[in-house]
Amino acid sequence: MHFWYRLFTYLFFPFSKIYLFIRKIKKKEHFARYKEKLSKIDVNRGEGFLIWLHVASVGEAMSILPLLDDFEKEKKIDRILITSITLSSGKILEKKYKENKKIIHQFLPLDIPIFVNKFLNHWSPNLSIFIESEIWPNLIFQTKERNIPLLLINARITKKTFTKWKFLKKFAKKIFEKFDLCVASNTETENYLRELGAVNIKNHGNLKFAKANINNNLDQNLLKKIKNRKIWVASSTHNPEEILCGEAHLKIKETYKNLLTIIIPRHIERSKTIINNLNKLNLKSITYSNIENLNDTTDILLIDTYGESLKFYNVSKSVFLGKSLIASLINDSGQNPIEASRLGCKIYHGPNVSNFSEIYAHLKSLKVATLVNNSLDLSKHIENDLKTDKVNNSEIIQKIEQYGLNALTNVLKEIKIYINTKR
């Protein structure tokens, strides 16, 4: 299988520029920086020890922030390279570390041997860390061939992904045995990694529970505008969950006339369609990019920019997590509730949360997460939460922070073994 994979990537090479150009036209790639995926690199490596972390998208990017806080202070690390794939993750990381001379963000090159070779020649990392479930065979094999320590941190393999790998078990073993260390985020993944051929496996809990040093505060002018509103958040929503949230809003508004519902869709390019659908319910909706139009009659504030979720979780006591009330996605469903729960919010979700079942089970044991089946069910819970003025639960926050701190401390200990021995 390895031979056929390499052959396919070689054959794809002549079409790679066209592929990325089409994606750029569709606004799925950065207008200028998409060339980084062809290993056209304009940033110097610099001297000294370089640690490289690769994430796929926004969720994984946010999960490594506590690691980056520590690595920035580590004197043995001279430069930190972060690579990602999606446009949204790139925007968030570029914005956060634009003025940081120690941290560099680049888009990961396509997994084509010639691009991978150029990338590794240029950056020559002393330590490579893949986050969660990002598996790129050519990149992994070439990294290992150069004797660069290769770690898989906060690994997460769903049942659906494991089933796919089982059909390629020999190929999977060749890949996963290349990792010097795999740190699983849960027991299910730990067992899957063992079956897939990983050798050195540890389980220290989910790193996403760890607290990052980031600004969670809304603009003061916006806070003044909404200080007298009753607020709840629907996050990571998919079609048609925004409609369900709009229906819940109408029901809750019968009791609380000053209600403001904040919807944060998973894919912000759907914003115009969502606004049109909400308008059909006679709801007064505006986007975050037009926040100057927010007033006391606004029903729905739709967040159409990335990286804002935590700011709104911080002013809400109740959060509905999307991709969980859609039956068609039952085998690949749910969104990560950790960020909202870490800020003391109560979490509501539909029955389809297979992607994060172990996390939801933990939150349910803390009485944080609650199952809802429809908009009426959701509205009843939100309405009950809004009876008090208390925004978040300090006891819940403390328990989750402690869990996250333990996970972070242990993961850092594992990583620093490689930082201290590889110079």
For each residue, the residues with C-beta under 8 A, 3 or more apart:
1: 4 5 168 170 171
2: 5 6 137 141 171 174
3: 6 7
4: 1 7 8
5: 1 2 8 9 137 138 171
6: 2 3 9 10 113 137 138
7: 3 4 10 11
8: 4 5 11 12
9: 5 6 12 13 110 111 112 113 138
10: 6 7 13 112 113
11: 7 8 14
12: 8 9 15 16 19 110 112
13: 9 10 16 112 114
14: 11
15: 12 18 19
16: 12 13 19 20 38 110 112 115
17: 20 21 38
18: 15 21 22
19: 12 15 16 22 23
20: 16 17 23 24 29 34 35 37 38 110
21: 17 18 24 25
22: 18 19 25 26
23: 19 20 26 28 29 34
24: 20 21 27 28 29 30 31 34
25: 21 22
26: 22 23
27: 24 87 269
28: 23 24 87
29: 20 23 24 34 37 87
30: 24 33 34 87 90 107
31: 24 34
32: 35
33: 30 36 90 107
34: 20 23 24 29 30 31 37 107
35: 20 32 38 40
36: 33 39 40 41 106 107 109
37: 20 29 34 107 108 109 110 115
38: 16 17 20 35 109 110 115
39: 36 109 114 115 116 118 119 122
40: 35 36
41: 36 106 118 119 122 123
42:
43: 104 106
44:
45: 50 79 122 123 124
46: 50 78 79
47: 78
48: 78 79
49: 76 77 78 79 126 127 419 422 423
50: 45 46 77 78 79 80 81 123 124 125 126 127
51: 71 77 79 80 81 125 126 127 129 419
52: 81 82 83 123 125 127 128 129
53: 64 67 68 80 81 82 83 129 131
54: 82 83 84 108 128 129 130 131 134
55: 60 61 63 64 82 83 84 89 131 132 134
56: 60 84 85 86 89 131 132 133 134
57: 60 61 84 85 86 88 89
58: 61 62 86 88 89 92 306 307
59: 62 63 208 336
60: 55 56 57 63 64 84 89 131 132 134
61: 55 57 58 64 65 82 84 89 92 93
62: 58 59 65 92 208 212 339
63: 55 59 60 66 131 132 154 207 208 210
64: 53 55 60 61 67 68 82 131 207
65: 61 62 68 69 212 213 214
66: 63 69 70 207 210 211 212 213 404 408
67: 53 64 70 71 153 207 408 411 412 415
68: 53 64 65 71 72 80 82 103
69: 65 66 72 73 212 213
70: 66 67 73 74 412
71: 51 67 68 74 77 80
72: 68 69 80 100 102 103
73: 69 70
74: 70 71 77 416 419
75:
76: 49 419 420 423
77: 49 50 51 71 74 80 102 419
78: 46 47 48 49 50 102
79: 45 46 48 49 50 51 102 103 104
80: 50 51 53 68 71 72 77 102 103 104
81: 50 51 52 53 104 106 123 125
82: 52 53 54 55 61 64 68 93 97 103 104 105 106
83: 52 53 54 55 105 106 107 108
84: 54 55 56 57 60 61 89 90 93 105 107 108
85: 56 57 89 107 108 134
86: 56 57 58 89 90
87: 27 28 29 30 90 91
88: 57 58 91 92 268 306
89: 55 56 57 58 60 61 84 85 86 92 93
90: 30 33 84 86 87 93 94 105 107
91: 87 88 94 95 306 307
92: 58 61 62 88 89 95 96 306 307
93: 61 82 84 89 90 96 97 105
94: 90 91 97 98 105
95: 91 92 98 307
96: 92 93 100 214
97: 82 93 94 100 103 104 105
98: 94 95
99:
100: 72 96 97 103
101:
102: 72 77 78 79 80
103: 68 72 79 80 82 97 100
104: 43 79 80 81 82 97
105: 82 83 84 90 93 94 97
106: 36 41 43 81 82 83
107: 30 33 34 36 37 83 84 85 90
108: 37 54 83 84 85 119 136 139
109: 36 37 38 39 112 115 116 118 119
110: 9 12 16 20 37 38 115
111: 9 115 116 136 137 138 139
112: 9 10 12 13 16 109 115 116 138
113: 6 9 10 116 117 138 142
114: 13 39 117 118
115: 16 37 38 39 109 110 111 112 118 119
116: 39 109 111 112 113 119 120 138 139 142
117: 113 114 120 121 142
118: 39 41 109 114 115 121 122
119: 39 41 108 109 115 116 122 123 139
120: 116 117 123 124 125 142 143 146 148
121: 117 118 124
122: 39 41 45 118 119
123: 41 45 50 52 81 119 120
124: 45 50 120 121
125: 50 51 52 81 120 128 143 148
126: 49 50 51 148 149 422 423
127: 49 50 51 52 148 149 151 415 418 419 422
128: 52 54 125 143 148 149 150 151
129: 51 52 53 54 151 152 153 415
130: 54 134 135 140 150 151 152 153 179
131: 53 54 55 56 60 63 64 134 153 154
132: 55 56 60 63 154 155 156 185
133: 56 155 156 157 161
134: 54 55 56 60 85 130 131
135: 130 140 175
136: 108 111 139 140
137: 2 5 6 111 140 141 171 175
138: 5 6 9 111 112 113 116 141 142
139: 108 111 116 119 136 142 143
140: 130 135 136 137 143 144 150 175 178 179
141: 2 137 138 144 145 175 178
142: 113 116 117 120 138 139 145 146
143: 120 125 128 139 140 146 148 150 178
144: 140 141 147 148 150 178
145: 141 142
146: 120 142 143
147: 144
148: 120 125 126 127 128 143 144
149: 126 127 128 180 418 422
150: 128 130 140 143 144 178 179 180
151: 127 128 129 130 179 180 181 182 183 414 415 418
152: 129 130 155 176 179 181 182 183 198
153: 67 129 130 131 183 207 411 415
154: 63 131 132 183 185 206 207 208 411
155: 132 133 152 182 183 184 185 189 193
156: 132 133 184 185 186 189
157: 133 161 162 165 188 189 192 193 196
158: 161 162 332 354 355
159: 162 163 188 354
160: 163 164 331 332 354
161: 133 157 158 164 165
162: 157 158 159 165 166 192 195 196
163: 159 160 166 167
164: 160 161 167 168
165: 157 161 162 168 169 172 192 196
166: 162 163 169 172 195
167: 163 164
168: 1 164 165 171 172
169: 165 166 172 173 196 197
170: 1 173 174
171: 1 2 5 137 168 174 175
172: 165 166 168 169 175 176 196 197
173: 169 170 176 177 196 197
174: 2 170 171 177 178 197
175: 135 137 140 141 171 172 178 197
176: 152 172 173 179 182 193 196 197 198
177: 173 174 197 198 199
178: 140 141 143 144 150 174 175
179: 130 140 150 151 152 176 182 198 199 200
180: 149 150 151 200 418
181: 151 152 200 202 414 418
182: 151 152 155 176 179 193 198 200 201 202
183: 151 152 153 154 155 201 202 203 204 411 414
184: 155 156 187 189 190 193 201 202 203
185: 132 154 155 156 189 203 205 206 207 208
186: 156 189 190 203 205 206 358 359
187: 184 190 191 203 358
188: 157 159 191 192 358
189: 155 156 157 184 185 186 192 193 203
190: 184 186 187 193 194 201 203
191: 187 188 194 195
192: 157 162 165 188 189 195 196
193: 155 157 176 182 184 189 190 196 198 201
194: 190 191 198 201
195: 162 166 191 192
196: 157 162 165 169 172 173 176 192 193
197: 169 172 173 174 175 176 177
198: 152 176 177 179 182 193 194 201
199: 177 179
200: 179 180 181 182
201: 182 183 184 190 193 194 198
202: 181 182 183 184 410 414
203: 183 184 185 186 187 189 190
204: 183 406 407 410 411 414
205: 185 186 209 403 406 407 410
206: 154 185 186 209 338 359 407
207: 63 64 66 67 153 154 185 210 404 407 408 411
208: 59 62 63 154 185 336 338 339 404
209: 205 206 338 342 400 401 403 404 407
210: 63 66 207 404 405 407 408
211: 66 342 401 404 405
212: 62 65 66 69
213: 65 66 69
214: 65 96 310
215: 311
216: 310 311 313 314 343
217: 311 314
218: 222 223 311 312 314 315
219: 222 223
220: 223 224
221: 224 225
222: 218 219 225 226 291 294
223: 218 219 220 226 227 315
224: 220 221 227
225: 221 222 294 295
226: 222 223 229 231 260 294 315
227: 223 224
228: 258
229: 226 258 259 260 296
230: 256 258 259 260 386
231: 226 259 260 261 262 315 316
232: 252 259 261 262 316 317 318 319 320 382 385 386
233: 261 262 263 264 312 313 316 318 319 320 340 345
234: 237 241 242 245 261 262 263 264 319 320 322
235: 263 264 309 312 313 319 320 321 322 335 340
236: 264 265 266 321 322 323 335 336
237: 234 241 242 245 263 264 265 266 320 322 323
238: 241 265 266 267 322 323 326 329
239: 242 270 273
240: 243 244 277 326
241: 234 237 238 244 245 320 322 323 325 326
242: 234 237 239 245 246 263 265 274 277 278
243: 240 246 247 277 278 281
244: 240 241 247 248 325 374 375 378
245: 234 237 241 242 248 249 261 263 320 375 378
246: 242 243 249 250 261 277 278 281 283 300
247: 243 244 250 251 281 375 376 379
248: 244 245 251 252 261 320 375 376 378 379 382
249: 245 246 252 253 259 261 283 299 300 379
250: 246 247 253 254 281 283
251: 247 248 254 375 376 379 383
252: 232 248 249 255 256 259 379 382 383 386
253: 249 250 256 257 259 299
254: 250 251
255: 252 383 386
256: 230 252 253 259 383 386
257: 253
258: 228 229 230 296
259: 229 230 231 232 249 252 253 256 299 386
260: 226 229 230 231 298 299 300 301
261: 231 232 233 234 245 246 248 249 299 300 301
262: 231 232 233 234 300 301 303 312 316
263: 233 234 235 237 242 245 274 300 301 302 303
264: 233 234 235 236 237 303 308 309 312
265: 236 237 238 242 268 270 271 274 302 303 322
266: 236 237 238 322 323 335
267: 238 270
268: 88 265 271 303 304 305 306
269: 27
270: 239 265 267 273 274
271: 265 268 274 275 287 302 304
272: 275 276
273: 239 270 276 277
274: 242 263 265 270 271 277 278 302
275: 271 272 278 279 285 287 302
276: 272 273 279 280
277: 240 242 243 246 273 274 280 281
278: 242 243 246 274 275 281 283 285 299 300 302
279: 275 276 282 283 285
280: 276 277
281: 243 246 247 250 277 278
282: 279
283: 246 249 250 278 279 299 300
284: 297 298 299 300
285: 275 278 279 298 299 300 301 302
286: 290 291 293 294 298 300 301 302
287: 271 275 290 291 301 302 303 304
288: 291 301 302 303 304 305 308
289: 304 305
290: 286 287 293
291: 222 286 287 288 294 301
292:
293: 286 290 298
294: 222 225 226 286 291 298 301
295: 225 298
296: 229 258
297: 284
298: 260 284 285 286 293 294 295 301
299: 249 253 259 260 261 278 283 284 285
300: 246 249 260 261 262 263 278 283 284 285 286
301: 260 261 262 263 285 286 287 288 291 294 298
302: 263 265 271 274 275 278 285 286 287 288
303: 262 263 264 265 268 287 288 308 309 312
304: 268 271 287 288 289
305: 268 288 289 308
306: 58 88 91 92 268
307: 58 91 92 95
308: 264 288 303 305 311 312
309: 235 264 303 312 313 339 340
310: 214 216 313 314 339 343
311: 215 216 217 218 308 314 315
312: 218 233 235 262 264 303 308 309 315 316
313: 216 233 235 309 310 316 319 339 340 343 345
314: 216 217 218 310 311 343
315: 218 223 226 231 311 312 391
316: 231 232 233 262 312 313 319 345 391
317: 232 344 345 346 385 386 390 391 392
318: 232 233 345 346 348 381 382 385 386
319: 232 233 234 235 313 316 337 340 345 346 347 348
320: 232 233 234 235 237 241 245 248 348 349 372 378 382
321: 235 236 324 334 335 336 337 340 347 348 349 353
322: 234 235 236 237 238 241 265 266 325 335
323: 236 237 238 241 266 326 329 333 334 335 352
324: 321 333 334 335 349 350 351 352 353
325: 241 244 322 350 351 352 372 373 374
326: 238 240 241 323 329 333 350 352
327: 330 352
328:
329: 238 323 326 332 333 352
330: 327 333 352 354
331: 160 354
332: 158 160 329 354 355
333: 323 324 326 329 330 352 353 354 355
334: 321 323 324 349 352 353 354 355 356 357 360
335: 235 236 266 321 322 323 324 355 356
336: 59 208 236 321 339 356 359
337: 319 321 340 341 347 349 356 359 360 363 369
338: 206 208 209 341 342 359
339: 62 208 309 310 313 336 342 343
340: 233 235 309 313 319 321 337 343 345 347
341: 337 338 344 345 347 363 366 368 369 396 400
342: 209 211 338 339 397 400 401 404
343: 216 310 313 314 339 340 392 397
344: 317 341 391 392 393 394 396 397
345: 233 313 316 317 318 319 340 341 392
346: 317 318 319 368 369 370 381 385 393
347: 319 321 337 340 341 360 363 368 369 370
348: 318 319 320 321 369 370 371 372 378 381 382
349: 320 321 324 334 337 353 360 369 370 371 372
350: 324 325 326 353 371 372 373
351: 324 325 371 373
352: 323 324 325 326 327 329 330 333 334
353: 321 324 333 334 349 350 356 357 360
354: 158 159 160 330 331 332 333 334 357
355: 158 332 333 334 335
356: 334 335 336 337 353 359 360
357: 334 353 354 360 361
358: 186 187 188 361 362
359: 186 206 336 337 338 356 362 363
360: 334 337 347 349 353 356 357 363 364 369
361: 357 358 364 365
362: 358 359 365 366
363: 337 341 347 359 360 366 368 369
364: 360 361 367 368 369 370
365: 361 362
366: 341 362 363 396 399 400
367: 364
368: 341 346 347 363 364 393 396
369: 337 341 346 347 348 349 360 363 364
370: 346 347 348 349 364 381
371: 348 349 350 351
372: 320 325 348 349 350 377 378 381
373: 325 350 351 377
374: 244 325 377 378
375: 244 245 247 248 251 378 379
376: 247 248 251 379 380
377: 372 373 374 380 381
378: 244 245 248 320 348 372 374 375 381 382
379: 247 248 249 251 252 375 376 382 383
380: 376 377 383 384
381: 318 346 348 370 372 377 378 384 385
382: 232 248 252 318 320 348 378 379 385 386
383: 251 252 255 256 379 380 386 387
384: 380 381 387
385: 232 317 318 346 381 382 388
386: 230 232 252 255 256 259 317 318 382 383
387: 383 384
388: 385
389:
390: 317 393
391: 315 316 317 344
392: 317 343 344 345 396 397
393: 344 346 368 390 396 397
394: 344 397 398
395: 398 399
396: 341 344 366 368 392 393 399 400
397: 342 343 344 392 393 394 400 401
398: 394 395 401 402
399: 366 395 396 402 403
400: 209 341 342 366 396 397 403 404
401: 209 211 342 397 398 404 405
402: 398 399 405 406
403: 205 209 399 400 406 407
404: 66 207 208 209 210 211 342 400 401 407 408
405: 210 211 401 402 408 409
406: 204 205 402 403 409 410
407: 204 205 206 207 209 210 403 404 410 411
408: 66 67 207 210 404 405 411 412
409: 405 406 412 413
410: 202 204 205 406 407 413 414
411: 67 153 154 183 204 207 407 408 414 415
412: 67 70 408 409 415 416
413: 409 410 416 417
414: 151 181 183 202 204 410 411 417
415: 67 127 129 151 153 411 412 418 419
416: 74 412 413 419 420
417: 413 414 420 421
418: 127 149 151 180 181 415 421 422
419: 49 51 74 76 77 127 415 416 422
420: 76 416 417
421: 417 418
422: 49 126 127 149 418 419
423: 49 76 126
